[in-house]
Each structure stands twice: as C-alpha cells, then as structure tokens.
Amino acid sequence: MWILPLVGYAGVLLGFCFLTLAIASGLYYLSELVEEHTVIARKLLTRLIYTVISIQALLAVIDRFPFLLSSLSIASHAVYMGNLRHFPIVKLTDPVFILSCLLVLLNHFLWFRHFSTPPSSSRNTYPTSLYDRPDIPTFTEIASYFGICVWLVPFALFVSLSAGENVLPSMGSEYATGGSVGTGDGGLGGVGDSGARRKKGLVKAGVDWVVEWVGEMGVWRGDKGRRF
C-alpha cells in the first residue's frame, strides 16, 4: 500500500493542527474570563496552591515520597504564590516571576528523573521513597501527578497573569508601569500614547503576536492587491 499511509500521515497532521487551534482558542477564552473576574480568579488560584501543597504533604507522609523533592515542590508553590501579590499584573523581569519559571523546569526535571529511575531491589531497609514499596505507580498515576502537582499551578498562572507592559496606567498600576500616577511615564498624564494600552493576558498577547507575525509573513493578504 502506498496511498493509505500517506492519507494516514495527512490525517495525523490535520488532527494535530486542529488540536493546537482548539487548545489556543480555549486558552484565549480562559484568559478573557480571568480579565473579567480577577477577584474570583485570585481566590481560586490561592486555594489551588494550598490544595496542591496539602497533596504534596500527604504524599510525603503517607506514600513516602522523597522528603527533599516534596519539600522543593512545596517551597516552589510558595514562590508561585508570590506572583499573586499584584494579581493579575506581573513584570516579566520580576525576580519572583523569573524564579518561578526556573522552579517549574527544575521540578519537572527532578520528578521525571525520580519516576524514571528503576526500583532498586538492594534496598530492603525502611522505605524512603515510593519505589521501596512493591506497588509501582502506573503511567496514569504518574501522568496525573505531573498534571496536578507539577504543571497545574504554573499553567493556571500563565493563563491568568497579564504582562505589565500592556497595563492601562491607573491607581495601583505603578508596579507594572514603573511610574507614578499623574506623571507622564506611566501615570494618567500620558493619555495620548499610553492611555490606549490596556491590560492583556500573557496567553492573549502570545496569540495576538502569532497572528500578527503570520499576517506579516503574507499568509493573510486581505485586500492589499485591490487598491486601484
């Protein structure tokens, strides 16, 4: 067979494209919801962080997860909570935000290495980790752990936070704009240029940037050739 495999590859490619568009559309919609309900979103994020910390503590105490890795995850979620100080505004150069990004990568790497390490049969003393027990976690359990305890909070913050450079200057926005209210460098005095800017979520900013980039590449010409 020659044609059927090609049809299969084309179907996989189309399915991947449609799945990517569906995920991008869902993230865009969630970002708009957060912009409209920032107070509720902050409460939900705070409770979500506390819930994940509780799960991590229970896993360390009951299921004998590695103490150091569990402590690192709990400390990481405490750092993630620091991004809620000026929610939903965040400076991309804020040390807390940069540290959060590094901790996400570090947690993913360390937990992936932990779960990919084969169980050692030489350790017959007191159990110190999950693999000292005979019941080895399944792929579903590992994937659920990564989704809930490693990726969920950073992903929710990425959807919820807004880039500081796109904030409309107002009371309380000095953190994002770097200026003071009533001055021309971020206050209400600079209405002509900075007043047109408004808060935009990180996801929306990313999607808009991709759309503009694709448009500049000439994919969407519109009515450019019909000027005369």
VEXDO-532919 format. One record per residue (C-alpha): residue in three letters; x, y, z. Coordinates in steps of 0.001 Angstrom, whole numbers, plus 500000, padded with zeros to 6 digits. Layout:
% VEXDO-532919
+------+--------+--------+--------+
: code :     c1 :     c2 :     c3 :
+------+--------+--------+--------+
:  ala :      X :      Y :      Z :
...
+------+--------+--------+--------+
% end
This chain:
% VEXDO-532919
+------+--------+--------+--------+
: code :     c1 :     c2 :     c3 :
+------+--------+--------+--------+
:  met : 500000 : 500000 : 500000 :
:  trp : 501243 : 503443 : 499039 :
:  ile : 498321 : 505849 : 499218 :
:  leu : 496764 : 504768 : 502531 :
:  pro : 499898 : 505516 : 504602 :
:  leu : 500034 : 508979 : 503033 :
:  val : 496372 : 509521 : 503939 :
:  gly : 497188 : 508409 : 507474 :
:  tyr : 500058 : 510896 : 507769 :
:  ala : 497856 : 513684 : 506408 :
:  gly : 495142 : 512815 : 508934 :
:  val : 497620 : 512903 : 511803 :
:  leu : 498917 : 516287 : 510646 :
:  leu : 495417 : 517750 : 510318 :
:  gly : 494416 : 516341 : 513690 :
:  phe : 497461 : 517925 : 515320 :
:  cys : 496669 : 521292 : 513702 :
:  phe : 493037 : 521193 : 514822 :
:  leu : 494050 : 520147 : 518343 :
:  thr : 496538 : 523031 : 518542 :
:  leu : 493906 : 525518 : 517387 :
:  ala : 491385 : 524139 : 519880 :
:  ile : 493851 : 524474 : 522770 :
:  ala : 494811 : 528011 : 521716 :
:  ser : 491140 : 529026 : 521458 :
:  gly : 490386 : 527566 : 524881 :
:  leu : 493326 : 529365 : 526483 :
:  tyr : 492285 : 532615 : 524819 :
:  tyr : 488769 : 532262 : 526215 :
:  leu : 490037 : 531421 : 529700 :
:  ser : 492305 : 534470 : 529607 :
:  glu : 489306 : 536674 : 528807 :
:  leu : 487338 : 535150 : 531684 :
:  val : 490171 : 535901 : 534104 :
:  glu : 490337 : 539514 : 532895 :
:  glu : 486619 : 539922 : 533649 :
:  his : 486672 : 538128 : 537029 :
:  thr : 490073 : 538856 : 538549 :
:  val : 488919 : 538656 : 542183 :
:  ile : 487382 : 535214 : 541755 :
:  ala : 490403 : 534034 : 539757 :
:  arg : 492790 : 535113 : 542510 :
:  lys : 490777 : 533270 : 545169 :
:  leu : 490677 : 530136 : 543031 :
:  leu : 494418 : 530271 : 542386 :
:  thr : 495154 : 530742 : 546086 :
:  arg : 493002 : 527764 : 547064 :
:  leu : 494511 : 525711 : 544261 :
:  ile : 498028 : 526376 : 545550 :
:  tyr : 497031 : 525407 : 549096 :
:  thr : 495384 : 522238 : 547765 :
:  val : 498484 : 521174 : 545851 :
:  ile : 500681 : 521876 : 548886 :
:  ser : 498383 : 519674 : 551004 :
:  ile : 498574 : 516883 : 548426 :
:  gln : 502363 : 517107 : 548394 :
:  ala : 502493 : 516894 : 552187 :
:  leu : 500171 : 513865 : 552250 :
:  leu : 502232 : 512116 : 549580 :
:  ala : 505410 : 512708 : 551576 :
:  val : 503925 : 511469 : 554866 :
:  ile : 501657 : 508612 : 553764 :
:  asp : 503084 : 507392 : 550448 :
:  arg : 506689 : 508014 : 551471 :
:  phe : 507593 : 510294 : 548591 :
:  pro : 511178 : 511679 : 548780 :
:  phe : 511293 : 514278 : 551501 :
:  leu : 513707 : 516636 : 549728 :
:  leu : 511783 : 516598 : 546449 :
:  ser : 508483 : 517094 : 548240 :
:  ser : 509950 : 519983 : 550232 :
:  leu : 511215 : 521533 : 546992 :
:  ser : 507753 : 521252 : 545431 :
:  ile : 506089 : 522816 : 548473 :
:  ala : 508623 : 525662 : 548506 :
:  ser : 508116 : 526142 : 544764 :
:  his : 504370 : 526574 : 545206 :
:  ala : 505045 : 529098 : 547953 :
:  val : 507134 : 531024 : 545407 :
:  tyr : 504336 : 530697 : 542841 :
:  met : 502015 : 532353 : 545339 :
:  gly : 504343 : 535371 : 545362 :
:  asn : 503125 : 536156 : 541831 :
:  leu : 499683 : 536889 : 543284 :
:  arg : 500890 : 539972 : 545148 :
:  his : 499888 : 542286 : 542291 :
:  phe : 497499 : 539896 : 540554 :
:  pro : 496825 : 539842 : 537661 :
:  ile : 499762 : 542143 : 536827 :
:  val : 503255 : 540724 : 536543 :
:  lys : 506568 : 542160 : 535439 :
:  leu : 508425 : 539788 : 533159 :
:  thr : 511660 : 540999 : 534798 :
:  asp : 510366 : 540432 : 538333 :
:  pro : 512776 : 538138 : 540244 :
:  val : 509824 : 536173 : 541667 :
:  phe : 508457 : 535528 : 538175 :
:  ile : 511870 : 534501 : 536817 :
:  leu : 512460 : 532231 : 539835 :
:  ser : 509039 : 530657 : 539294 :
:  cys : 509904 : 529810 : 535694 :
:  leu : 513183 : 528218 : 536776 :
:  leu : 511459 : 526222 : 539515 :
:  val : 508923 : 524832 : 537045 :
:  leu : 511727 : 523438 : 534890 :
:  leu : 513659 : 522176 : 537910 :
:  asn : 510637 : 520386 : 539390 :
:  his : 509809 : 518772 : 536075 :
:  phe : 513378 : 517522 : 535606 :
:  leu : 513810 : 516183 : 539147 :
:  trp : 510432 : 514435 : 539326 :
:  phe : 510888 : 512973 : 535851 :
:  arg : 514261 : 511584 : 536896 :
:  his : 512721 : 510213 : 540088 :
:  phe : 509906 : 508375 : 538336 :
:  ser : 512148 : 507128 : 535515 :
:  thr : 514655 : 505596 : 537934 :
:  pro : 514051 : 501826 : 538130 :
:  pro : 513278 : 500413 : 541578 :
:  ser : 516292 : 499083 : 543431 :
:  ser : 515978 : 495623 : 544914 :
:  ser : 519024 : 496123 : 547129 :
:  arg : 517206 : 498475 : 549499 :
:  asn : 515431 : 496216 : 551977 :
:  thr : 515542 : 498506 : 554964 :
:  tyr : 512991 : 501106 : 555946 :
:  pro : 511175 : 502612 : 552932 :
:  thr : 512372 : 506069 : 551962 :
:  ser : 510578 : 506603 : 548648 :
:  leu : 507657 : 505394 : 546617 :
:  tyr : 509722 : 502731 : 544860 :
:  asp : 510652 : 500961 : 548091 :
:  arg : 507149 : 499516 : 548081 :
:  pro : 506052 : 496661 : 545827 :
:  asp : 503240 : 498678 : 544221 :
:  ile : 504988 : 500650 : 541472 :
:  pro : 502900 : 503577 : 540166 :
:  thr : 501239 : 503196 : 536798 :
:  phe : 501585 : 505566 : 533868 :
:  thr : 498164 : 507067 : 534669 :
:  glu : 499208 : 507830 : 538249 :
:  ile : 502493 : 509390 : 537159 :
:  ala : 500806 : 511487 : 534468 :
:  ser : 498150 : 512617 : 536956 :
:  tyr : 500834 : 513589 : 539451 :
:  phe : 502660 : 515677 : 536886 :
:  gly : 499432 : 517288 : 535707 :
:  ile : 498171 : 518220 : 539179 :
:  cys : 501252 : 518675 : 541351 :
:  val : 503846 : 519935 : 538852 :
:  trp : 502128 : 521674 : 535928 :
:  leu : 498665 : 522768 : 537082 :
:  val : 499558 : 525859 : 539140 :
:  pro : 502200 : 527247 : 536714 :
:  phe : 499809 : 526649 : 533814 :
:  ala : 496973 : 528430 : 535644 :
:  leu : 499272 : 531357 : 536459 :
:  phe : 500396 : 531566 : 532839 :
:  val : 496782 : 531822 : 531708 :
:  ser : 495802 : 534300 : 534434 :
:  leu : 498694 : 536754 : 534648 :
:  ser : 498935 : 539831 : 532455 :
:  ala : 502098 : 541384 : 531089 :
:  gly : 502978 : 544610 : 532891 :
:  glu : 503893 : 546481 : 529710 :
:  asn : 500275 : 546317 : 528476 :
:  val : 498586 : 547775 : 531563 :
:  leu : 496433 : 550874 : 531407 :
:  pro : 498003 : 553353 : 533864 :
:  ser : 495715 : 553814 : 536846 :
:  met : 495702 : 553685 : 540617 :
:  gly : 497795 : 550729 : 541751 :
:  ser : 499420 : 550143 : 538360 :
:  glu : 502731 : 551782 : 539287 :
:  tyr : 504151 : 548303 : 539860 :
:  ala : 503532 : 547379 : 536237 :
:  thr : 504352 : 550654 : 534514 :
:  gly : 507260 : 551720 : 536675 :
:  gly : 505934 : 555268 : 537020 :
:  ser : 503646 : 557133 : 539365 :
:  val : 500068 : 558242 : 538988 :
:  gly : 499750 : 561704 : 537486 :
:  thr : 503098 : 561687 : 535665 :
:  gly : 503879 : 561177 : 532024 :
:  asp : 505898 : 557986 : 532465 :
:  gly : 503112 : 555664 : 533497 :
:  gly : 500596 : 557935 : 535201 :
:  leu : 497368 : 559434 : 533943 :
:  gly : 499185 : 562356 : 532395 :
:  gly : 500345 : 560394 : 529330 :
:  val : 496892 : 559861 : 527867 :
:  gly : 497683 : 560201 : 524188 :
:  asp : 500027 : 557252 : 523821 :
:  ser : 499960 : 555118 : 526921 :
:  gly : 496250 : 555577 : 527525 :
:  ala : 495492 : 553399 : 524527 :
:  arg : 497223 : 550465 : 526124 :
:  arg : 495235 : 548148 : 528275 :
:  lys : 495739 : 545026 : 530305 :
:  lys : 496282 : 541922 : 528195 :
:  gly : 496885 : 538394 : 529410 :
:  leu : 500090 : 536572 : 528582 :
:  val : 498188 : 533998 : 526533 :
:  lys : 496246 : 536646 : 524601 :
:  ala : 499426 : 538617 : 523975 :
:  gly : 501139 : 535477 : 522673 :
:  val : 498248 : 534533 : 520391 :
:  asp : 497962 : 538088 : 519057 :
:  trp : 501696 : 538158 : 518390 :
:  val : 501487 : 534894 : 516412 :
:  val : 498524 : 536220 : 514389 :
:  glu : 500373 : 539457 : 513612 :
:  trp : 503523 : 537549 : 512672 :
:  val : 501610 : 535259 : 510332 :
:  gly : 499955 : 538318 : 508785 :
:  glu : 503324 : 539994 : 508230 :
:  met : 504599 : 536842 : 506553 :
:  gly : 501948 : 537363 : 503899 :
:  val : 499670 : 534425 : 504693 :
:  trp : 496641 : 536671 : 505081 :
:  arg : 496858 : 539311 : 502322 :
:  gly : 493320 : 540624 : 502640 :
:  asp : 492545 : 543320 : 500069 :
:  lys : 496093 : 544593 : 499587 :
:  gly : 496007 : 543998 : 495837 :
:  arg : 492764 : 545932 : 495317 :
:  arg : 493876 : 549477 : 495928 :
:  phe : 493136 : 550665 : 492416 :
+------+--------+--------+--------+
% end
